Structure formats: C-alpha cells, structure tokens
Amino acid sequence: MTDTAYNHAWHRVLGARHLTLGLMTPLARASGAPADIARETALAARADALGIAALWTRDVPLIVPQGSTREAAVLDDPFIWLTLLAGATASAALGTAAAVLPLRHPLHVAKAAWSLDRLSGGRFILGLGSGDRPEELAPFGVDSAPEVLFRERWQTLAAALSTDAQARADLLEDTGGHAPTPAPTARIPLLAVGTARQSLQWIAAHADGWATYHREEARQQGRIALWQRALEERAGGVAKPFVQSLQLELLADPDAPAEALELGLRAGRRALLGYFERMAALGVAHMLVNLQGPRPVEEQVEELGREIVPRLPTLTVR
C-alpha cells in the first residue's frame, strides 16, 4: 500500500518525514471531573491554529482508579469527543490512543472510525490497544483471553476499513453480505498502542505504525532498533512510523535544563527542542505530548506552537 492511499491524517502526522507534534486531550484536566467543553474546544482551536499536527484522546470505558495517585479518569466516549474537536478545528488530525478493542465490537468501531474520518475530512487516526484495567473485562462480558480477542477483532476491523476489494469480500462472507460502511476511499491508519499484548513481530506485520511510551534515550533507541528489525522480518522492510508519548511539564524559563519525570520530562523549551532533535534522529516520527504541571496549559500550548512547531520541519526522521 503506497502512502498516497492513506487519508489526510497520515500525510500530516505520520508520513511527513519529519518529527510532528500532537497533544493528548482533554488538555486542562481536573481529576475526577469531566472536561470543561468551552475551555477544551477553545484550546483545540488554538492548538490547530498554531500548527499542532494532532489531537488525541484516551478510551476509558469504566472509571477505575489507576496509577500511583489512584487517579479516576472521567473521559467522554473517545469517538464522540473527537467529533466535538473536529468541529472546533480545521487541520489537526484526530486520534484515539487507544480505543480498547477487546471491549468493543469491531463492526461498531469500524462504523465509528469511518464516520469520524468522513465528518472530519479524512483527519482520523485509529489507535488500538488491549486495555490495561483488568476490572473492565468481566463487566463487558470478556471471558476469553484479551490478547486473542484483540487479534481476532483487529482482523475484522481491518477488513471492514480496508480499501482492498478482496479483504472486504472476505469480510462480507462473515457478515451475510452486509458491510458496516461503504468502501472507504482512503485508508485510515491503524496504530497499535503499547504492546496490545502482542509480539512486536505481529504489530509490524499488521499495524500501520506503533505507538509506545517514553523511555530513557538509550533504552528507546534499543526499542526503535527492535521495531526496525521487526519491520524487516515481518513487513518486508516497509517503513512504518514509530510514535512516542511524552509526559511534559514545559517550564516558563526557556533555558531550564531537562529533568526526568515518570514517563517524561520537565524542561524549558530549548532543552525540549534538543530532545526532539535527538529523538527524530533516532527515528521517532510523532511525539504525543501529555501536558502537565502547575503552569497554565494555555501558556504551554502557546509556547509549543510559537517556538517549537516552526522548527519541526527541520527535524528529519531517520
């Protein structure tokens, strides 16, 4: 499949051949409370105007406290949330990171993905994961191994969203001849997020790219090397993007040195730009940033857009 077969989001975010920047939404989160819609749509519109390449959101089907802080995330359905952001933006891609596939019927996911891509003008990226909250499995009736269910549902979903006539014909044999959508005219990128309880070789063979977490730079270089090797072994050497998430506290002092955070960094913009330069040289195609810290998120978005985004086209991905 050539790059030209993909939708607009692929070319803007994953196939740009230089490092691109995305933001996790909601941007201004209050623990245990739903997002402020007016504030979030205004932030999304501003990020879009500043050239942020993508806006992402998570899928949290049940409100289960998690992590060292026992945070209970209260998030809207990701497809409905991204449709709201689609109406507030004109260019930014919209992505799930990640829809929990073992808890969702693949034909429903296909319908939602096709609809969101169509309504946004080809701006959707479908990131898929296997879930990381064991408490969710039983309430959703999952009584088989989620890693097996993930692979089975991925196969159905990929066929439903395929632009390949034979793949859709094979699907119709299993659906009584009735497809959930018309044949897509452009390919929606399918990303595996985290391990999805799969081998890296399986991800290389089936996904359009891989999204994983921040690691210390030498360790991340090793993960990227493993990804490149898996692509050579299982994807015929086809280049597929490596996406990294980053917890980021962007400090007001532009010269503040970088300090390690859990799954990320605290840094001023000059140290951050240096970090981005190094990661692009290692092969990171897209940096998915989750803003945090006491500094107002509006200030952080503004600084990223004005001072970092204009430099990104110079950061060629290896």
C-alpha positions as CSV (number, residue, x, y, z in Angstrom):
1,M,0.0,0.0,0.0
2,T,1.5,3.3,-1.1
3,D,1.5,6.4,1.1
4,T,-0.9,8.1,-1.4
5,A,-3.6,5.6,-0.4
6,Y,-3.8,6.9,3.1
7,N,-6.0,9.7,4.4
8,H,-5.1,13.3,5.2
9,A,-4.1,12.5,8.8
10,W,-1.4,10.1,7.7
11,H,0.3,12.6,5.5
12,R,0.1,15.4,8.1
13,V,1.2,13.3,11.2
14,L,2.8,10.0,10.3
15,G,4.2,10.3,6.8
16,A,5.6,13.9,7.0
17,R,9.2,12.5,7.2
18,H,10.0,15.0,9.9
19,L,9.0,14.9,13.6
20,T,5.5,16.1,14.2
21,L,3.8,17.1,17.5
22,G,0.5,16.1,18.9
23,L,-1.3,16.8,22.2
24,M,-3.3,14.5,24.4
25,T,-6.8,15.9,25.2
26,P,-8.6,16.9,27.4
27,L,-5.7,19.4,27.8
28,A,-7.0,21.0,31.1
29,R,-7.9,18.0,33.2
30,A,-9.3,18.1,36.7
31,S,-9.0,14.7,38.4
32,G,-12.4,13.1,38.9
33,A,-14.3,15.6,36.9
34,P,-15.4,15.8,33.3
35,A,-13.6,18.2,30.9
36,D,-14.8,21.8,30.5
37,I,-16.2,21.8,27.0
38,A,-15.9,25.5,26.3
39,R,-12.3,25.6,27.5
40,E,-11.3,22.4,25.6
41,T,-12.8,23.5,22.3
42,A,-11.1,26.9,22.6
43,L,-7.7,25.1,23.4
44,A,-8.2,22.7,20.5
45,A,-8.9,25.6,18.1
46,R,-5.9,27.5,19.3
47,A,-3.6,24.4,19.0
48,D,-4.9,23.9,15.5
49,A,-4.2,27.5,14.5
50,L,-0.7,27.2,15.9
51,G,0.1,24.2,13.7
52,I,-0.1,21.3,16.2
53,A,-0.4,18.3,14.0
54,A,-2.8,16.1,16.0
55,L,-5.1,16.0,19.0
56,W,-5.5,12.6,20.7
57,T,-7.7,11.2,23.4
58,R,-7.8,8.0,25.6
59,D,-10.6,5.4,25.9
60,V,-11.6,4.7,29.5
61,P,-14.7,2.6,29.4
62,L,-15.1,2.3,33.2
63,I,-14.0,4.8,35.8
64,V,-11.3,2.7,37.5
65,P,-8.7,4.4,39.8
66,Q,-5.3,3.7,38.4
67,G,-1.6,4.6,38.9
68,S,0.4,5.7,41.9
69,T,-2.0,8.6,42.5
70,R,-5.1,6.4,42.1
71,E,-6.5,8.9,39.7
72,A,-10.0,8.1,38.4
73,A,-10.2,9.4,34.9
74,V,-13.6,10.7,33.8
75,L,-13.5,10.9,30.0
76,D,-16.1,11.2,27.3
77,D,-16.5,8.4,24.7
78,P,-13.4,8.9,22.5
79,F,-15.3,8.9,19.2
80,I,-17.9,11.4,20.3
81,W,-15.2,13.6,22.0
82,L,-13.1,13.7,18.8
83,T,-16.1,14.6,16.8
84,L,-16.6,17.6,19.1
85,L,-12.9,18.6,18.5
86,A,-13.3,18.0,14.7
87,G,-15.9,20.8,14.7
88,A,-13.6,23.1,16.6
89,T,-10.6,22.6,14.2
90,A,-9.8,22.6,10.6
91,S,-6.4,20.9,10.0
92,A,-5.3,18.9,13.1
93,A,-5.6,15.1,12.9
94,L,-7.7,13.4,15.5
95,G,-6.6,10.2,17.1
96,T,-7.5,7.5,19.7
97,A,-4.7,6.4,21.9
98,A,-6.1,4.0,22.3
99,A,-9.6,2.5,21.7
100,V,-9.8,-0.7,23.8
101,L,-10.6,-3.2,21.2
102,P,-11.4,-6.3,23.4
103,L,-14.2,-4.3,24.9
104,R,-15.7,-3.0,21.6
105,H,-17.3,-4.9,18.8
106,P,-15.1,-4.4,15.7
107,L,-18.0,-3.6,13.4
108,H,-19.1,-0.8,15.8
109,V,-15.5,0.5,15.9
110,A,-15.4,0.4,12.0
111,K,-18.6,2.4,11.8
112,A,-17.4,5.0,14.3
113,A,-14.0,5.3,12.7
114,W,-15.4,5.6,9.1
115,S,-17.9,8.2,10.3
116,L,-15.4,10.3,12.2
117,D,-12.9,10.2,9.3
118,R,-15.7,11.2,6.8
119,L,-17.1,14.0,9.0
120,S,-13.6,15.4,9.7
121,G,-12.4,15.4,6.1
122,G,-10.0,12.5,6.4
123,R,-8.4,13.6,9.7
124,F,-8.7,10.4,11.8
125,I,-6.1,8.0,13.1
126,L,-7.3,4.9,14.9
127,G,-5.0,3.8,17.7
128,L,-6.0,0.5,19.2
129,G,-5.0,-1.2,22.5
130,S,-5.9,-4.2,24.5
131,G,-6.7,-2.3,27.7
132,D,-4.8,-2.0,31.0
133,R,-7.6,-2.3,33.5
134,P,-8.4,-5.9,34.4
135,E,-11.5,-4.8,36.2
136,E,-13.2,-3.9,32.9
137,L,-13.1,-7.3,31.4
138,A,-15.9,-9.1,33.3
139,P,-18.5,-6.2,33.1
140,F,-18.1,-6.2,29.3
141,G,-18.5,-9.9,29.1
142,V,-15.0,-10.7,28.1
143,D,-14.4,-14.3,29.1
144,S,-11.6,-15.2,26.7
145,A,-8.0,-14.1,26.6
146,P,-7.9,-10.4,25.6
147,E,-4.8,-10.9,23.6
148,V,-6.6,-13.4,21.4
149,L,-9.7,-11.3,21.2
150,F,-7.6,-8.3,20.2
151,R,-6.1,-10.2,17.2
152,E,-9.5,-11.6,16.1
153,R,-11.2,-8.2,16.3
154,W,-8.3,-6.4,14.6
155,Q,-8.7,-8.8,11.6
156,T,-12.4,-8.0,11.3
157,L,-11.9,-4.3,11.8
158,A,-9.1,-4.0,9.4
159,A,-11.1,-5.8,6.7
160,A,-14.1,-3.5,7.3
161,L,-11.9,-0.4,6.9
162,S,-9.8,-1.8,4.0
163,T,-9.7,-0.2,0.6
164,D,-8.8,-3.6,-0.8
165,A,-11.7,-5.2,-2.6
166,Q,-10.7,-8.8,-1.7
167,A,-10.4,-8.0,2.0
168,R,-13.9,-6.6,2.0
169,A,-15.2,-9.5,0.1
170,D,-13.8,-11.9,2.7
171,L,-15.5,-9.8,5.4
172,L,-18.8,-10.0,3.6
173,E,-18.7,-13.7,3.8
174,D,-18.8,-13.4,7.5
175,T,-21.5,-10.7,7.7
176,G,-24.1,-12.2,5.5
177,G,-23.1,-9.8,2.7
178,H,-23.8,-6.7,4.6
179,A,-20.9,-4.2,5.3
180,P,-21.0,-1.7,8.1
181,T,-19.8,1.1,5.8
182,P,-19.4,1.8,2.1
183,A,-15.9,1.0,0.8
184,P,-13.5,3.7,2.1
185,T,-11.9,5.8,-0.5
186,A,-8.7,6.4,1.6
187,R,-7.0,4.3,4.2
188,I,-7.5,5.2,7.9
189,P,-4.2,4.5,9.7
190,L,-4.4,1.7,12.3
191,L,-1.8,2.0,15.1
192,A,-1.1,-0.5,17.8
193,V,-0.7,1.4,21.1
194,G,1.6,-0.1,23.7
195,T,2.2,-3.8,23.3
196,A,-1.6,-4.6,23.0
197,R,-0.4,-7.9,24.5
198,Q,1.1,-8.8,21.1
199,S,4.6,-9.5,19.9
200,L,6.4,-6.7,18.1
201,Q,6.6,-9.0,15.0
202,W,2.8,-9.2,15.0
203,I,2.4,-5.5,15.3
204,A,5.0,-5.0,12.5
205,A,3.1,-7.3,10.2
206,H,-0.5,-6.0,10.8
207,A,-0.4,-2.4,12.0
208,D,0.4,0.8,10.1
209,G,2.6,2.0,12.9
210,W,3.5,1.5,16.6
211,A,2.9,3.9,19.5
212,T,4.8,3.3,22.7
213,Y,5.9,5.1,25.9
214,H,8.7,7.4,26.8
215,R,11.9,5.7,27.9
216,E,15.4,6.9,28.8
217,E,17.0,7.7,25.5
218,A,19.4,4.8,25.2
219,R,16.6,2.4,26.0
220,Q,14.3,4.0,23.5
221,Q,17.0,3.7,20.9
222,G,17.0,0.0,21.6
223,R,13.2,-0.3,21.2
224,I,13.4,1.6,17.9
225,A,16.1,-0.8,16.7
226,L,13.8,-3.8,17.6
227,W,11.0,-2.1,15.7
228,Q,13.1,-1.7,12.6
229,R,14.2,-5.3,12.8
230,A,10.6,-6.5,13.2
231,L,9.7,-4.5,10.1
232,E,12.5,-6.1,8.1
233,E,11.4,-9.6,9.2
234,R,7.6,-9.2,9.0
235,A,6.8,-6.2,6.8
236,G,9.3,-6.7,4.0
237,G,11.3,-3.7,5.2
238,V,8.4,-1.3,4.6
239,A,8.9,1.8,6.7
240,K,6.2,2.3,9.3
241,P,6.2,5.1,11.9
242,F,7.3,4.9,15.5
243,V,5.2,7.1,17.7
244,Q,6.2,8.1,21.3
245,S,4.2,9.5,24.1
246,L,5.7,12.1,26.5
247,Q,4.5,13.4,29.8
248,L,5.7,17.0,29.6
249,E,5.9,19.9,32.1
250,L,7.0,22.8,29.9
251,L,8.7,25.3,32.2
252,A,8.4,29.1,31.8
253,D,12.2,29.5,31.8
254,P,13.3,28.7,28.3
255,D,16.8,27.8,29.5
256,A,15.7,25.4,32.2
257,P,17.5,22.0,31.8
258,A,15.6,18.8,31.3
259,E,14.8,16.7,34.3
260,A,13.3,13.3,34.3
261,L,9.6,12.8,35.2
262,E,7.7,9.5,35.3
263,L,7.3,8.7,31.5
264,G,8.5,12.1,30.5
265,L,10.4,15.3,31.1
266,R,10.3,18.7,32.9
267,A,12.2,21.2,30.7
268,G,12.4,24.6,29.2
269,R,11.8,24.9,25.5
270,R,15.5,24.9,24.4
271,A,16.2,21.6,26.2
272,L,12.9,20.3,24.8
273,L,13.9,21.2,21.3
274,G,17.2,19.5,21.8
275,Y,15.4,16.3,23.0
276,F,13.1,16.4,20.0
277,E,16.1,16.7,17.7
278,R,17.7,13.6,19.2
279,M,14.5,11.6,19.1
280,A,13.9,12.4,15.4
281,A,17.4,11.3,14.7
282,L,16.7,8.0,16.4
283,G,13.5,7.5,14.2
284,V,10.6,9.0,16.2
285,A,8.0,10.2,13.7
286,H,5.4,11.7,16.0
287,M,5.6,12.9,19.6
288,L,2.3,12.6,21.5
289,V,2.6,15.1,24.4
290,N,0.6,15.0,27.6
291,L,0.9,18.4,29.2
292,Q,1.0,18.7,33.0
293,G,2.3,20.8,35.8
294,P,1.1,23.9,37.6
295,R,1.8,26.3,34.7
296,P,-1.4,27.2,32.8
297,V,-1.9,24.8,29.9
298,E,-2.9,27.7,27.7
299,E,0.7,29.1,28.1
300,Q,2.3,25.8,27.4
301,V,0.2,25.3,24.2
302,E,1.1,28.8,23.1
303,E,4.8,28.3,23.6
304,L,4.8,25.0,21.9
305,G,3.0,26.4,18.9
306,R,5.1,29.6,18.6
307,E,8.5,28.4,19.5
308,I,8.7,24.6,18.8
309,V,6.3,23.8,15.9
310,P,8.1,26.1,13.4
311,R,11.3,24.2,14.0
312,L,9.9,20.7,13.5
313,P,10.2,20.6,9.7
314,T,14.0,20.7,10.1
315,L,13.9,17.6,12.3
316,T,14.2,14.8,9.7
317,V,13.2,11.4,10.9
318,R,15.9,8.8,10.4
